[in-house]
Amino acid sequence: MEIPVSLAKKAYKKPLAKKMYPYFFIMPFALLVLVFFILPAIATIIMSFTDLNASMKINFVGFDNFKRIFTDYSMPQILWNTVLFAVVTLVFSLFFGLFISIATQYFLKGKLTAVIYRVLWLIPSIIPAVVYVTFWKYLFDPTGDGLINKVLLLFQPDGDPISWFTKIAMAIVIIATIVSTTSGGMILLSAAISSIPEDLYKAAKVDGASEKSVITKIILPSLKWPLMYITISDLIGFVSSYFFILLLTNGGPMRDTTTLSLYAYQQAFNLKYYGYGAALSLLVVLISLILTLWLLRLFDFNEMIKPSRIED
């Protein structure tokens, strides 16, 4: 006689220890998330409603810090710097990552030159940031000892050294960031291209498809997922990053390279306006959240996660 499934489930009771196993495994990581992510986030939110400063006395001021953002005379330039830095860096790093991955993983697939080329692009991302920034400072040193000024003075001995960080500071920051971040996208896209079955390429060749058709109709459609991930993660990273800018220019000259994240850092840790710095940080989070939702919609994320249909 067959026992009904409902009765069988009632008859068997999972031991409490077994029920607790998954929670024991995730407990250490849950504590880490609580201590290093959730509690600091709650503290930042609370701090943004206070006038906490160097005196470390907490007074709740409601939305005053957020109102101050809209009346801050530096804010238009800082927002423009943030948009310029994030968008230009994202576009070029994404383009170079895609270009290099197609060149080395499709046109030069399996060749030693492709491996060497990819390794060369990895170097900026694996060396310490301080060393990397020191190289760029030496390259664009405003005195005659800088590498570019040395070369220019060879051709123009009577000329004056150019103060690069005064004239094109934002361009230097953007170029340095692009060179450092391109390799991350290149690795992901190269891995995605290598996973495309060779049979697709062979079938395309048999049908007489051109290289352009192979790239636009086989390779690029296969890269939608990694492109979405790289675009979202890089854009959020560029909006919230300030480390390279801090080391290279410290936001100068004047505020020409100060982005929103760096401004929040300066307000909180240089000027000791912790409450205002926390409010600016929340603005960075809000902008990142809006951009993420917009990009998910742009890439049609809901359609991408639908199970693929297998036609009969």
C-alpha positions in Angstrom: 0.0 0.0 0.0 1.4 3.3 -1.1 1.7 6.1 1.6 0.4 9.5 0.6 3.1 12.1 0.1 1.5 14.5 2.7 1.5 11.7 5.3 5.1 10.8 4.6 6.1 14.4 5.1 4.3 14.6 8.4 5.9 11.3 9.5 9.4 12.5 8.9 10.7 15.4 11.0 14.0 16.8 10.1 16.3 17.0 13.2 16.9 20.5 14.6 20.6 20.1 14.2 20.2 19.5 10.4 17.9 22.5 10.1 20.5 24.6 11.7 23.4 23.5 9.6 23.0 26.1 6.8 22.7 28.9 9.5 25.9 27.7 11.2 27.8 28.0 7.8 26.6 31.5 7.0 26.8 32.8 10.6 30.5 34.0 10.4 29.9 35.8 7.1 26.6 37.2 8.3 28.4 38.7 11.3 31.1 40.2 9.0 28.4 41.7 6.8 26.6 43.1 9.9 29.8 44.6 11.4 31.5 46.0 8.2 28.5 46.8 5.9 25.2 47.1 7.7 26.2 48.9 10.9 28.5 51.5 9.0 25.6 52.1 6.6 23.2 52.7 9.4 25.8 55.0 11.2 26.3 57.0 8.0 22.5 57.5 7.6 22.2 58.6 11.2 25.3 60.9 10.9 23.9 62.6 7.8 21.1 64.0 10.0 23.5 65.5 12.5 26.0 68.3 12.6 28.8 66.1 13.9 32.2 67.8 13.4 35.6 67.8 15.0 34.1 68.5 18.5 32.4 65.1 18.2 29.2 66.5 19.7 26.1 65.1 18.1 23.1 67.4 17.4 20.3 66.3 15.2 19.7 68.9 12.5 17.1 67.2 10.4 17.5 67.7 6.6 19.9 70.7 7.0 22.9 68.8 5.5 20.8 67.8 2.5 19.5 71.4 2.0 23.2 72.6 2.2 24.0 70.3 -0.8 21.6 72.3 -3.0 23.1 75.7 -1.8 26.7 74.6 -2.0 28.3 76.9 -4.6 30.9 74.2 -5.5 28.2 71.6 -6.3 27.6 72.4 -10.0 31.3 72.1 -10.9 31.7 69.0 -8.7 28.7 67.3 -10.3 30.0 68.2 -13.8 33.4 66.8 -12.9 31.8 63.6 -11.7 29.7 63.1 -14.8 32.7 63.9 -17.1 35.1 61.6 -15.2 32.6 58.7 -14.9 31.2 58.8 -18.5 34.4 59.4 -20.4 36.3 56.8 -18.4 33.5 54.2 -18.7 33.2 54.7 -22.5 36.9 54.4 -23.3 37.7 51.6 -20.8 34.7 49.6 -22.1 35.7 50.2 -25.8 39.4 49.3 -25.2 38.4 46.2 -23.2 36.1 45.1 -26.0 38.6 45.9 -28.7 41.5 44.1 -27.1 39.5 41.1 -26.2 38.2 40.6 -29.7 41.6 41.3 -31.2 43.4 38.8 -28.9 40.7 36.2 -28.4 39.3 36.0 -32.0 41.9 37.4 -34.5 45.0 36.3 -32.6 43.5 33.4 -30.8 46.1 30.9 -29.5 49.1 33.1 -30.6 51.9 34.1 -28.2 51.6 37.7 -29.1 48.0 37.8 -27.9 49.0 36.4 -24.5 51.9 38.9 -24.2 49.6 41.8 -25.1 47.0 40.8 -22.5 49.7 40.4 -19.8 51.0 43.9 -20.7 47.6 45.4 -20.1 47.3 43.6 -16.8 50.4 45.3 -15.4 48.8 48.7 -14.5 46.1 46.9 -12.5 48.4 44.6 -10.5 51.1 47.1 -9.4 50.4 49.1 -6.2 48.3 52.2 -6.7 50.9 54.5 -5.1 53.6 53.2 -7.5 51.3 53.6 -10.4 50.4 57.2 -9.5 54.1 58.0 -8.9 54.8 57.0 -12.5 52.1 59.3 -13.8 53.4 62.1 -11.6 56.9 61.6 -13.1 55.5 61.4 -16.6 53.6 64.8 -16.3 55.9 66.5 -13.8 55.6 70.2 -14.3 59.3 70.8 -14.0 62.0 70.1 -16.5 62.6 66.7 -14.8 59.3 65.3 -16.0 59.6 62.7 -18.8 57.3 64.5 -21.3 58.8 67.9 -20.5 62.3 66.4 -20.9 61.4 65.1 -24.4 59.8 68.4 -25.4 62.8 70.4 -24.2 65.1 68.3 -26.4 63.3 69.6 -29.4 62.8 73.1 -27.9 65.8 73.9 -25.6 64.7 77.5 -25.1 61.1 76.6 -24.2 59.6 76.5 -20.7 58.4 73.2 -19.1 54.7 72.8 -19.3 52.6 72.6 -16.1 50.5 69.7 -17.2 48.6 69.3 -14.0 47.4 72.9 -14.3 46.4 72.7 -17.9 45.0 69.2 -18.4 44.6 67.7 -14.9 41.2 66.0 -15.6 42.5 64.5 -18.8 45.5 63.0 -16.9 43.2 61.6 -14.2 40.9 60.0 -16.8 43.7 58.5 -18.9 45.4 57.1 -15.8 42.1 55.5 -14.7 41.3 54.1 -18.1 44.8 52.4 -18.4 44.3 50.9 -15.0 40.8 49.6 -15.3 40.7 48.4 -18.9 42.2 45.0 -18.0 39.3 44.0 -15.8 36.8 44.3 -18.6 39.3 42.7 -21.0 39.6 39.5 -18.9 35.8 39.0 -18.5 35.2 39.7 -22.2 38.0 37.5 -23.3 36.7 34.6 -21.2 33.2 35.1 -22.7 34.6 35.1 -26.3 36.6 32.0 -25.6 33.4 30.2 -24.5 31.7 30.7 -27.9 31.7 27.3 -29.7 34.1 27.0 -32.6 31.3 25.4 -34.6 29.6 28.7 -34.9 32.7 30.3 -36.4 33.1 27.4 -38.8 29.4 27.5 -39.9 29.7 31.2 -40.5 32.8 30.8 -42.6 31.1 28.0 -44.7 28.1 30.4 -45.2 30.6 33.1 -46.5 30.1 35.4 -43.5 32.6 38.3 -43.4 34.7 39.1 -40.3 32.3 42.1 -39.6 29.3 39.8 -39.6 31.0 37.3 -37.3 31.7 40.1 -34.8 28.3 41.8 -35.0 26.1 38.7 -35.2 28.0 36.1 -33.2 30.5 37.7 -30.8 28.7 40.8 -29.7 25.3 39.2 -29.0 27.2 36.6 -26.8 28.7 39.4 -24.7 25.5 41.0 -23.5 25.8 39.6 -19.9 29.4 40.5 -19.4 28.9 43.9 -21.0 26.0 44.6 -18.7 28.0 43.5 -15.6 31.1 45.5 -16.6 29.1 48.6 -17.5 27.2 48.6 -14.2 30.1 47.7 -11.9 32.6 50.1 -13.7 30.1 53.0 -13.7 29.3 52.6 -10.0 33.0 52.3 -9.3 33.9 55.5 -11.2 31.1 57.5 -9.5 32.2 56.4 -6.1 35.9 56.2 -6.6 38.3 59.0 -5.5 41.6 57.2 -4.7 43.5 57.9 -7.9 42.3 61.5 -8.0 43.3 62.0 -4.4 46.8 60.7 -5.0 47.2 62.4 -8.4 45.8 65.8 -7.9 44.0 65.9 -4.5 41.1 67.4 -6.5 43.1 70.4 -7.8 44.0 72.7 -9.3 41.2 74.6 -7.4 38.4 72.1 -7.8 39.0 71.1 -11.4 39.3 67.4 -10.6 37.1 67.1 -7.5 34.4 64.6 -7.9 31.5 64.0 -5.6 33.1 61.1 -3.7 36.3 63.0 -3.2 34.4 66.1 -2.1 32.6 63.9 0.5 35.9 62.5 1.7 37.4 66.0 2.0 34.4 67.4 3.9 34.5 64.5 6.3 38.2 63.8 6.9 40.0 67.0 5.9 37.5 69.6 7.2 35.9 67.3 9.9 32.3 68.0 8.8 31.3 64.4 9.3 27.6 65.1 9.1 27.8 66.9 5.8 30.3 64.3 4.4 27.8 61.6 5.4 25.0 63.4 3.5 27.2 63.7 0.4 28.0 60.0 0.7 24.3 59.2 0.7 23.9 61.3 -2.4 26.7 59.1 -4.1 24.8 56.0 -3.1 21.5 57.4 -4.4 23.1 58.3 -7.8 24.7 54.8 -8.0 21.3 53.2 -7.3 19.5 55.2 -9.9 22.2 54.5 -12.5 22.1 50.8 -11.7 18.3 50.6 -12.2 18.6 52.7 -15.4 21.3 50.4 -16.8 19.4 47.2 -15.9 16.4 48.6 -17.8 18.6 49.7 -20.7 20.1 46.2 -21.0 16.6 44.7 -20.7 17.5 42.7 -17.7 14.0 41.1 -17.2 14.2 39.7 -20.7 17.7 38.4 -20.1 16.9 36.4 -17.0 13.9 34.6 -18.7 14.6 30.9 -19.4 15.5 30.3 -23.0 12.9 28.7 -25.1 13.7 25.4 -26.8 11.8 25.1 -30.0 10.6 21.7 -31.2 
